Amino acid sequence: MRLLFSTALESPHTMPTLPLPQPGLRVGRFAETPRTPWQRRAFAALCRWAPAVAARVAYRQLATPPRAPVGKWPVALREQTRSRRLVCGTGEIVVYEWGQGPAVLLVHGWGGNATHMGRLALALVAAGFRVVALDAPAHGRSSGRRTDMVGFANGVAVAARHAGPLHAVIGHSFGAAMALFAARDWGLDTARLVLFSPFQHCHWFLEMYAQHVGLTPAVQQRVRDLFEERYSGRLDLSRMSVVEMARQAHLPSLLVHDEDDAEIPFAHGLALAAAMPAAQLKATRGLGHHRLVRNPAVIRRVVNFLGHQEAV
């Protein structure tokens, strides 16, 4: 692992131990809202008296990504693209393209859309790349209201096949994990990887949600069973270590993670970097989880990495 900039307190060669945060802290999309205390009371009753119902309700909530309003700038950016709808499972995804040149696929995170890394997309186009981005299933303008790890990864694989030979895949957060999942199990092939703010295991996503709403261990297990039963064994959550997926990638890679990320702790990025000895790790401070992908210095570093140049 090549460390470009970091003031991390932990050794990048040590696999970090990640304690679960205390209830009430924001982790990922699972933030404290006025509805949270009501949710906890409801789940407390369901977990005690109707655990099967509690598991089904939790499953539906986990599989329903939030849809945030799209601002004027992302809409204008989206209208500058060449877009088309592609068949994906039983629905459709929308894929957008900017520019000409070697193809770079952008994969947004949970609850995001194709324009989430729009500033990076414009910089890549200016550098001579063709940028392809998707609205994952149940995100943006793609069809569906619910999706999961398999549906999301399938969408990434469909967009990759449409894009043709890929110079690079860039994934953010949940999208970073799903890009690695698509590479391991869905045939995605690329020359380079850029991973923004990745988490180290897909179990973590479920565990954070379970702690946030107060699921019992027995109901958590029922939720895991529902995910696995839906695909008749194709989805094995015990094999969903993002660290192991990264270890198997064997690609020139750049990991970018902010030490002050309140949504996915920096230690997760260190865990992936430790599993990828040839990877470059760029650590930042003060950018958090989302501003990271819009920061000019970070964007320059990514463009340089994809262009085989040294960091400036």
Residue pairs with C-beta under 8 A, 6 or more apart in sequence:
1 12
1 13
1 273
1 274
1 276
1 277
1 278
1 279
1 280
1 281
2 278
2 279
2 280
2 281
3 12
3 280
3 281
3 283
4 280
4 281
4 282
4 283
4 301
4 311
5 282
5 283
5 284
6 12
6 259
6 281
6 283
7 259
7 283
7 285
8 259
8 266
8 270
8 283
10 16
10 267
10 270
12 270
12 273
12 274
12 281
13 274
14 274
15 243
15 271
15 274
16 267
16 268
16 270
16 271
18 200
18 204
18 265
18 267
18 268
20 207
20 208
20 211
21 27
21 208
21 211
23 211
23 212
23 214
24 32
25 32
26 32
26 262
26 263
27 208
27 212
27 262
27 263
27 264
28 110
28 173
28 205
28 208
28 263
28 264
29 66
29 110
29 111
29 263
30 208
30 209
30 212
30 213
36 212
36 213
39 213
40 213
40 214
43 54
43 57
43 58
43 213
43 214
43 215
43 219
44 214
46 53
46 54
46 57
46 219
47 54
47 214
47 215
47 216
47 218
47 219
51 216
51 218
51 219
51 222
52 222
54 215
54 219
54 222
55 219
55 222
55 223
55 225
55 226
56 226
58 209
58 210
58 213
58 215
58 219
58 223
59 223
59 226
59 227
60 146
61 209
61 213
62 148
62 205
62 206
62 209
62 223
63 146
63 147
63 148
64 138
64 145
64 146
65 110
65 111
65 138
65 139
65 146
65 147
66 111
67 111
67 139
68 111
70 78
70 113
70 115
70 140
73 118
74 113
74 115
74 116
74 118
75 115
77 115
77 118
77 121
77 122
78 96
78 114
78 115
80 98
81 96
81 97
81 98
82 96
82 97
82 98
83 94
83 95
83 96
83 97
84 94
84 95
84 162
85 92
85 93
85 94
85 95
86 92
86 93
86 94
86 95
86 158
86 159
86 162
87 158
88 137
88 142
88 151
88 154
88 155
88 158
89 137
89 151
89 154
91 137
91 142
91 143
91 144
92 142
92 143
93 134
93 135
93 136
93 137
93 142
93 143
93 155
93 158
93 159
94 114
94 134
94 135
94 140
94 141
94 142
95 114
95 132
95 133
95 134
95 135
95 159
95 162
95 163
96 114
96 132
96 133
96 134
97 130
97 131
97 132
97 133
97 163
98 121
98 122
98 125
98 130
98 131
99 124
99 125
99 128
99 129
99 130
99 131
100 128
100 130
101 128
101 129
101 130
102 128
102 129
102 130
102 167
102 168
103 129
103 130
103 131
103 132
103 163
103 164
103 165
103 166
103 167
104 124
104 129
104 130
104 131
104 132
104 166
104 167
104 168
104 169
104 170
104 306
105 132
105 133
105 134
105 156
105 159
105 160
105 163
105 166
105 168
105 169
105 170
105 179
105 190
106 114
106 117
106 120
106 121
106 131
106 132
106 133
106 134
106 170
106 171
107 133
107 134
107 136
107 156
107 169
107 170
107 171
107 172
107 175
107 176
107 178
107 179
108 114
108 116
108 117
108 133
108 134
108 135
108 136
108 139
108 172
108 175
109 116
109 172
109 173
109 174
109 175
109 176
109 197
110 173
110 174
110 175
111 139
112 139
112 140
112 172
112 173
112 175
113 135
113 139
113 140
113 141
114 133
114 134
114 135
114 140
115 121
115 133
116 172
116 290
116 293
117 133
117 170
117 172
117 293
119 293
119 294
119 299
120 170
120 293
120 294
120 299
120 302
121 131
121 133
123 299
123 300
123 302
123 303
124 131
124 302
124 303
124 306
125 131
127 303
127 306
127 307
129 167
129 306
130 163
132 159
132 162
132 163
133 159
134 142
134 155
134 156
134 158
134 159
135 141
135 142
136 142
136 147
136 151
136 152
136 155
136 156
136 175
136 178
137 143
137 144
137 147
137 151
137 152
137 154
137 155
138 144
138 145
138 146
138 147
138 151
139 147
142 155
144 151
147 155
148 227
148 230
148 235
149 178
149 181
149 202
149 227
149 235
149 240
150 230
150 231
150 234
150 235
152 174
152 175
152 178
153 178
153 181
153 182
153 185
153 186
154 182
154 186
156 175
156 178
156 179
156 181
156 182
156 186
156 188
157 182
157 186
157 187
157 188
160 166
160 169
160 182
160 188
160 189
160 190
161 187
165 189
166 188
166 189
166 190
166 191
167 190
167 191
167 192
167 306
168 190
168 191
168 192
168 193
168 194
168 306
169 179
169 183
169 188
169 190
169 192
169 193
169 194
170 193
170 194
170 195
170 196
170 302
171 177
171 178
171 179
171 180
171 193
171 194
171 195
171 196
171 198
172 196
172 197
172 293
173 196
173 197
173 198
173 199
173 263
173 264
173 289
174 199
174 205
176 195
176 196
176 197
176 198
176 242
177 198
177 199
177 202
177 242
177 245
179 188
179 193
179 195
180 193
180 195
180 198
180 242
180 245
180 246
180 249
181 240
181 245
182 188
183 189
183 190
183 245
183 249
184 245
184 248
184 249
190 251
191 251
191 252
192 251
192 252
192 253
192 254
192 305
192 306
193 249
193 251
193 252
193 253
193 254
194 253
194 254
194 255
194 256
194 302
194 305
194 306
195 246
195 253
195 254
195 255
195 256
195 269
195 272
196 256
196 257
196 292
196 293
197 256
197 257
197 258
197 261
197 263
197 264
197 269
197 289
197 292
198 242
198 246
198 255
198 257
198 264
198 268
198 269
198 272
199 205
199 242
199 264
199 268
200 241
200 242
200 243
200 268
200 271
200 272
201 240
201 241
201 242
201 243
202 237
202 240
202 241
202 242
203 237
203 240
204 268
206 220
206 223
206 224
206 237
207 220
209 215
210 219
210 220
210 223
215 223
224 237
227 235
227 237
228 235
228 236
228 237
242 272
243 271
243 272
243 275
244 275
246 253
246 272
246 275
246 276
246 279
247 275
247 276
249 276
252 278
252 279
253 276
253 278
253 279
253 280
254 279
254 280
254 281
254 282
254 301
254 302
254 305
255 269
255 272
255 273
255 276
255 279
255 280
255 281
255 282
256 269
256 281
256 282
256 283
256 284
256 292
256 298
256 301
256 302
257 264
257 266
257 268
257 269
257 270
257 281
257 282
257 283
257 284
257 292
258 266
258 283
258 284
258 285
258 286
258 287
258 288
258 289
258 292
259 266
259 283
259 284
259 285
260 266
260 285
260 286
260 287
260 288
261 288
261 289
261 292
262 288
262 289
263 288
263 289
264 289
266 283
269 281
269 283
270 281
272 279
273 279
273 281
280 305
282 298
282 301
282 311
284 292
284 295
284 298
287 295
287 298
292 298
300 312
301 311
301 312
304 310
304 311
304 312
305 311
